[in-house]
Amino acid sequence: MKMTMHIDEALLARVMEKYGLETKTDAVHFALNELDRKARLKAMLKDGLGLPAEEWKDAVYEDYDPVKLRVAEDPKAYEAPRPD
């Protein structure tokens, strides 16, 4: 479908560069697909996949610790330099 749109050119250029999109049409398709994906994911998470609470409890290990899943990083890399 051909249409005329008013799009922020700087925003469009940033998106195209960031995601390696070659055409404006590719960028619009990408953006629409991404918004649709997020909306469907949000709806799926809201509905809880239809699982009762007991199934959710059984799906996670008792000793599950999400902090352990983080990539090992040097925390000092995020500290601001201290003035002398």
Summary of the structure (lengths in Angstrom):
residues: 84
radius of gyration: 21.4
end to end distance: 62.5
largest distance: 62.5
contacts: 116
relative contact order: 0.06
helix: 63%
strand: 0%
